[in-house]
């Protein structure tokens, strides 16, 4: 396990892709004081991108409204 936080910081930023890189490079140079600070800011910024796991009870409770069925039928009829 890496104990050097500077090394952890350098390794972490090499893994950034597209939107994370854009976010990182838009930060002011002195806005991050440590690896743990960067970690906290990443979680705050990107945690909305993480999907919550759904349990089976929640999935099985999903129902289709009557109007949704009608809407789908109309779309299918128009295509035929």
Secondary structure as GFF3:
##gff-version 3
##sequence-region A 1 80
A	DSSP	alpha_helix	5	13	.	.	.	ID=ss1
A	DSSP	alpha_helix	18	26	.	.	.	ID=ss2
A	DSSP	alpha_helix	35	46	.	.	.	ID=ss3
A	DSSP	three_ten_helix	47	49	.	.	.	ID=ss4
A	DSSP	alpha_helix	56	60	.	.	.	ID=ss5
A	DSSP	alpha_helix	66	79	.	.	.	ID=ss6
###
